[in-house]
Amino acid sequence: MKAEGIYEIFNALDDDSLSFVYNGTFSPGMTEKIIDLNDSSIETNPLKNNINRRISFIIAECFQNLIIHGNAFAGRPKQGVRNAVFSLRRVGEVYVISSINLVAKSAIEKLKSKLDYVNNLSHDELKKIQLEVLSDGILTDKGGASLGLIEMALKSGNKLEYHFEPFNTRYHHFYLQVLVHAPVVDADFVLTEEFNIINKVSYHLLKSNILLLLKSDFATHSIVPVISMVEENISHIFERGKRKKVFHILVELLQNIAKYSLQRKEHKEGILAITRKGKQLGVLTGNYVSPNAAEKLRLHIEKINSLSKPELNEWCKVILQHGPINPGGGAGIGLIDIARENNRKLDFELLQIEKDVYFFLLSIDV
């Protein structure tokens, strides 16, 4: 993906304090990691804890559906074929959980009937059917809808938004969106324009080589769940040495965002994208910087790219002996270390967004 494309996504999700879109391997272990990612972005208080429990349930239900349906494609064996996308967003006090997966064209009418049935029921009617299914002890469709859909509607307190998009003559992409928020929040705006935005972003990922995309305040939110997700996606592909290199680059770049990103709207936000093409992995990051920081970064990276590996090794020794070269800011030894260990030039761009604001994009292939 081109750097400008990452910025376009970042800008489209400007109102989000958290945006996570995943297009990698779907397995039971990933569910817990995504729940951990969400937990790290929510402040601890009784109201948020209640919402968090509801979000965790819906994440698990959506992801379980993708584990079942997202890894199989047109009769091929389940081998992580990327034909499904999961996303989690926080827009103000509204949490948006979305999924996309392929469904057979012949199954659309039945699925649509189930969704419309659930959406036309009141909370009390949903609760009654849920209790009937649970008391029967048989987890089958009841009254025309599955228990999973009924419980998602109950936990969210909102209608289940959905859409079908043709993929080919046999399959359609099925888009599902579930909202969770406090009762006092008016989330009508999310049901229209926001649904379109995340659909566009997610559909773009379906057609690209992006495994994972995260927009967040990396200064406050934990990066451990992200690293765990990347590890699960590459553990069976790369040898141990290459995996260590990926994690080193990932941690260094996210720490740079947390330390040096220009604060806007009381946050130090940035964006991370992990791409995979064959046995090559790409790490892309982007964040706002001041004009002064932009110039320092440009000079610093251009110097790094002009040096050979032995020259970079010597430069590192000097820094270790005499201290950082950029005491007032900048990436310091981190980018030098990445360049010499990866033995590749650093690919970067600086986009001027406003008079006093630049967007710094850095791309590293491993």
N, C-alpha and C positions, 0 to 999 in steps of 0.2 A: 504494500500500500504506500502511495506517495505521502510525503509529510503533510502537504496541504490538505489531504483527505482526513488525516488525524485531527488537524485543527478545525476543519468543518464539522466533524462530529463533536469535538469539544465545545464549539460555539453553539451547536444545536442543542446541547444538553446544559446550557449555561445556568439554568435555574435549578439544576440538580445538585444537591450536596453529596449524593452518592449515585453513581451509575456503574453498573456491572453487567457486562454482556459476555456470555460464555458459549463457545462453539467448539469445544474440545470433546474429550472422551466422557461419556456418561456412565457413571458407575455409582454404587451405593455410597462409597467413601467420599464422593464429591459433595453429597448433600450436607454432611456435617461441616465441611470446609466453607460452604457458602453461608450456612447459618452462622458460623464463627465470624465471617466477614461482616455480616449484618450486625451481629452483636457488638463488634468493635466500633461501630458508627453510631450507636444509640446510647444516650446518657442514661445513667441508672436512676430511676425513680419509679414509684408504684404504677403510674399511668403508662410509662414507656415499657415497663416489664410486661404489662398485660398485652399491649400491642405487639411486643416482641414475641410473645408466645403464639399469638395468632399468625404473625408473619412466618415463624418457624414452621408451623403446621402446614401452611400453604406452600412454602418453599419445598418441603418434603413431599407433599402431594404432587406438585407440578413436576418435580425432578423425578419422582418415581414413574410418572407417566412417560417422561422422556427416556428413562432407562429402558422401559418396555418397548416403546415405539421409536425412539430416536436412534437406536443402533442397528436397526434393520432397514434395508432399502431394496425395494423391488425384488424380494426373494433372496437376496444375498445373505450370507451368514452374519451374525452379529459380530462386527469387528471394528466398531468405532467409526463407521462411515459417517461423515459429518453432514447430516441432513436435518439437524435440529439445533435450536438456539434457546438458551435460557437467559432471562435478564431480570435484574433487581434494581429498582431506582427509588430514591427518596427525593420528592419534590415538595419543599416546604415541610408540612407535617403529614403528607400523603405518601404512602409506600406503594409502589407499583410493581407487581410480580407478573412477568409475562413469559410465555413459552411459544415456540413454533416447532411443529413436527409434521412429517408427511402422513397423510391419511389417504386411503384408497377412495377414489371418486365414488365408488358404490356404497361407501360407508357414511357419506356426508349427510344424507337426509336423516338417517337414524341419529347421528351425533347432534345435528341441528335440533332435532325434535327433543332430545334430552335437555339440551341447554335452554331452549325456549320454555320447556316445562318447568325447570328449576327457576328461571327468571320470573315466571308468572306466579310463583308461590310467595305467600307472606312468611315472615320469620316464624310464626307459630305453626304454619303448615309444614315448613321445612323441618322444624323441630319434631313434629309429630311423626313424620315419615322416617326421620333418623332413628327415633326411639323404636319404631316398629321393626326396622331392619335389624337393629342391634338386639332386640328382644327375640327375634326369630333365630338369630345366630347364624344366618346365612347371608353372606355379603354379595347378594345379587341385586339386580335392578329392582327398584320398588316404585311403583306408580310412574314408570317411564323414565327414571333417572338413576344413575349409579350413586352409591354412597359417597364416593370421592367428590363428585360435583355438589352434592347436597351439603357436605361438610365444609367445602370451600366457600359456598354461598353463606352458610351460617357464620363461619369464622370471620369472613370479610365484612359482612353486613351490607354488601353491595351486589348488584347484578354482575353476572359473569359476561364480560365483553368478549366478543369473538368475531372472527373473519376468516373466510376461505379464499385462497389465491391459487389459481391453476398453476401446476408445475409441468405436467405433461398430460398426455391423453388418459393416463391411468391414475395419476395422483394429484392431490392438491396440498398446498401448505395450509395448515390449520393454526391460526393465531388465537391465543387465549390470553386475556389480561384480567387480573384480579387486583382490586384496590383494598388497602387497609388503612384506616385512619380513625382518630377520635371522633365520637358522635357529633361534636360541635364544628368539625371541619367541613366546609363545603368543597367537595371534590369534583363538581360537575365539569370544570375546565379540563380535568385530566381525561375525562371520558371521550373527548373529541380530539383536540389538537395534540395532546400529549400521546394519545394512542397512536396517532399517525406518525409522530416523531420516532417513537421507539420501534415501530414497525419498519420504518425506512432504515434505521440503523441496523436492526437485527437482520433484515433481508440483505443488506449490504454485506454483512458478515457471512451469511450463507453462501454468497457467491465469491467470497474472498478467501485468503489463506490465513485469516486471523483466528487464533485459538481463544484469545481472551482480551477483553478491553475493560479498563477500569478508570473512571474519573472519580477523584476523591481528594480529601484533604489529607495528604500523606504525612503531614506534620502531627496529626492526632490519631489517625486510624491505623490499626495494626496491619503490617504487610505480611505477617506470618501465614495467614490463610492463602494469600496469593502465591507465595513461594511453594506452599504445599500443593496447590492446584497445578502449578507448572511442573513440579516434581512428578506428580502422578501421570501427567501427559507425556513426559519424556523418559521415564525410568526404563521403559522397555525398548527405547530407540537408541539412546546415547550411552556410551560407556561412562564409567564413574568420573574420569578426568574431565570429560566434556560437560557433564552435569554440574560439577563443581564450578567450572568456568561460567556456566549460565547463571548459577545462583550468585556468584561473586558480582557479575555485571548487573544483575537485577537489583541486588541490595544496594550497590554503589549508586546506581542511577536514581533509585527511589529516595535514598538518603539525600542526594543532591537536590531533589525537588523539595523535600522537607526543610532543608537548610536555606536554600537560596531562592526559592520561588517568591515572586513579588506578591505581597498580601493584598487581596482584593475581596471586598464583601466579608471582611473579618476572617478570611480563610487563605491558606496557602495551597491552592488547588493545582492539580496537575493531572495528566492523563498518561496511562500506560497501555501499550498494545503489544501482545506477544503473537508473532506470526510463525508459521511453519510451512516450509516448502521442501518436500522430500526429507532429507536428513539435515537440513539447515534451519536453524532457529533464528528469528530476528527479535530484538528488543527495541521498541520505540517509545520514547517519552517526550512529553511536551509540557511546558509551563510558562507563565508570564515572568518576564524579567524587566528591570529598569534599563534605560539606555546605557547607563554606565556599566551595568553588569553585562549587557549584550556585547559591548565593545571588548570588555575583558575576556569574555568567553570566546569571541571570534579570534582575538589575538592568541589566546592560549591554545585553542584547538588547531589553528593554522600552524603554530609552532610544533605541536605534537605530530601533526601529519607530515611535517617536513623532515622529521628525524628518522634515522634508522633504528632498529631494535637495540643495537649496542649503545647508540647515543641516548636512547630513552632510559636504558639501564643505568647509564652514568648520571643522567639527570635525576633519577630517583635516589641514587646514593647521595648526591649533593643535598637534596631536600631533606633526606633523613638525618644528615649530619648538621644542617644549618637551619632547619625549620621550613614551614610552608612558604611557597613563593607568593601566595596571595593572602596575606594576613587580614586584609580588609574585605575579603569575599572571593568568590570564584571557586572552581571545582578542585583546585590544588592537585595533589598527587593522585587522586582517584582516577581521573581520566587518563593520566599518564600510565598508570598501572594497567588499566583496561587495554590501552593501545599496545603496550609491550607484551602483555600476556596473550592477547588475541591475535597479535601480529597482523592487524588490519588497520586501515585508516578510519578515522571517525567521520561519519557522514552527518552533517548538521545543516540546519537552516535557521535564519532569524527573520521572522515576519514582523514588520512594523504594523501594529494594530491601531495604535493611537500615537499622538505626539510623544508621550512619555511612557509608552508601553510596547514591549516587543514580546513575541511568542517564540520561545527557544525550543527547537525540535532536534532531537538527537536519535540517530538510528545506528544500531550495532548488530551485525550478523555474526553468528557463532557457528 
